[in-house]
C-alpha cells in the first residue's frame, strides 16, 4: 500500500490523457483452446501494469499479442506512435515497420535471458546491437555506451569483452535488461523477469528494475506469478484466470482488498515469509 | 535541526476531505461467501489544520475508513472527495494514475507497519516521497536525515535497509517517510503503537507542527494520551450488525 514504485506520472501533465497503449478485447485461440479472451485496458506513459495469475492463465499469450509477436484472433492492440495523439493498430502495420518499432520504441525482457541475449557474442556487442540496428556506427561511442550500461546494471566494466555464456543467471538477466533499455524505449514488456533466479539475486534485480523504471519514466507490462514482485514493481494489477482478466485496479487495492473469488484465493494462498 | 512544517498557509479551516454516503461490505469468497458490512452511509468532512481521530471499538471500521480515504480499499458506494490542487478528486471513481497523483502530491499515509524493500537504505526509504515529488536528491536526503535525527534513529543505521531494524525503529522510519514530503492531507494508522514514551512525544510534536502548517490530519490512535494530545475532535464509528 505504499506506492513505492511511484514514477513521476504527473511530471508532464500535457498528453497524459492519451494512452500509450490500448488493448481492446484482445483474444487469442490455439486451435480449440483459449489463450486469452476479451482483455481490455489502457496503459499511460510511465505506468507499470502487472499481470498476475497462475500458469496457463493466459498471461504469456497476452504478452505475446501485446508486444506484436503474435497476431490476435479478435480485438486489437493500439499504440501511440512518436509524439502524435493517434493510436495505431500495431498488428495492421507492415512487418518492417512493426520490427522497427520493436527495436526502437519497445523492448521485451524474456524470462530466460538466453532467449533475449546472443550468447555467442560479447556483453558489449549484446548492448551495442540495438543502437547499431538504428544507425549507430562509431565504435568508441558504442563501447562507451555499453560500459555505461554495464555499470548501470551493476556488472563490472571489465567484463565487457566476455561472452554472457560465462555469466551467472542474475548477471545474464541484468545484461538482457541493459540490452533492452539502451535505446531508451518508451514501453517495455517483461515476462517473469525474476523467474528462475535465487531469492537474493531476485531482490537485487527487483531493486534495479524499480529504480530504472522510475528514473526513465518507462511504461511497462510485467507478467509475473509472484505477487511480491508485482507489489514492488507495478502501479496497477490485472488478475488473469482461464484467459480472462477477472479483476483490475491499483496494485495495493487488488492485493489488500481483493474482490473476485479467484483473487481472494490467490492472495490468501501466499506464504508469509 | 530542520523544521518539519512548511510555512503556515492562509487557507486554514477550508474543507480538504469530504466523505459522502460511504459503504463497504467485505465478501469473503474463500469462507463460503460470508458478508461483513463495515461502513454504511458514512459521512465526514475534514478541514485544513485540524486532526480528526477515528474512534470506536475494534471492528467498528476505523481502519477500513482510513484505508478507503487513501483508496487502498474500494468502497461499494459513496464518494471520498479530496481537494487536489485547485480541484477535487473522487478517490472512489478516479482512474489509477489520478489516485497515484493525489497520493504523491496531496495525501500522505503512515501505515502501521513499514513495508520493507530489499536493499533500499533507511535514508532513501524516507527521502523517496520527496524525490517522487520532484525534489532534488541532496535536498531530499537532507530532509530525511533531519527527520531520522529527530526520531532518534542513529546515523549508523541510515545506510542500512530497515529489514533488520527493531519494530520501533521500523515504525519511526515509517513515520519519517510519511512526514518527509509536505502534503496538505496526512493519514495516520497507529503511528505510535510500538514506540516508547520519548519517541511517542516526538511523533506527537511532528503532528502538532504539520497541523499548525495547515495539514488536515485523520488518524487512528489507540493510545488515549496521544489521541488527546493531537486530535481536535473524534469521529465515532460503531460496528454494524450482520442483520442490518
Boltz contact constraints between the chains, C-beta under 6 A:
constraints:
  - contact:
      token1: [A, 1]
      token2: [B, 72]
      max_distance: 6.0
  - contact:
      token1: [A, 1]
      token2: [B, 111]
      max_distance: 6.0
  - contact:
      token1: [A, 2]
      token2: [B, 115]
      max_distance: 6.0
  - contact:
      token1: [A, 3]
      token2: [B, 100]
      max_distance: 6.0
  - contact:
      token1: [A, 3]
      token2: [B, 103]
      max_distance: 6.0
  - contact:
      token1: [A, 6]
      token2: [B, 104]
      max_distance: 6.0
  - contact:
      token1: [A, 6]
      token2: [B, 132]
      max_distance: 6.0
  - contact:
      token1: [A, 9]
      token2: [B, 97]
      max_distance: 6.0
  - contact:
      token1: [A, 9]
      token2: [B, 100]
      max_distance: 6.0
  - contact:
      token1: [A, 10]
      token2: [B, 101]
      max_distance: 6.0
  - contact:
      token1: [A, 44]
      token2: [B, 97]
      max_distance: 6.0
  - contact:
      token1: [A, 203]
      token2: [B, 118]
      max_distance: 6.0
  - contact:
      token1: [A, 203]
      token2: [B, 119]
      max_distance: 6.0
  - contact:
      token1: [A, 207]
      token2: [B, 119]
      max_distance: 6.0
  - contact:
      token1: [A, 236]
      token2: [B, 96]
      max_distance: 6.0
  - contact:
      token1: [A, 250]
      token2: [B, 96]
      max_distance: 6.0
  - contact:
      token1: [A, 252]
      token2: [B, 72]
      max_distance: 6.0
  - contact:
      token1: [A, 253]
      token2: [B, 74]
      max_distance: 6.0
  - contact:
      token1: [A, 256]
      token2: [B, 72]
      max_distance: 6.0
  - contact:
      token1: [A, 257]
      token2: [B, 73]
      max_distance: 6.0
  - contact:
      token1: [A, 257]
      token2: [B, 74]
      max_distance: 6.0
  - contact:
      token1: [A, 261]
      token2: [B, 29]
      max_distance: 6.0
  - contact:
      token1: [A, 264]
      token2: [B, 29]
      max_distance: 6.0
  - contact:
      token1: [A, 264]
      token2: [B, 30]
      max_distance: 6.0
  - contact:
      token1: [A, 265]
      token2: [B, 30]
      max_distance: 6.0
  - contact:
      token1: [A, 268]
      token2: [B, 30]
      max_distance: 6.0
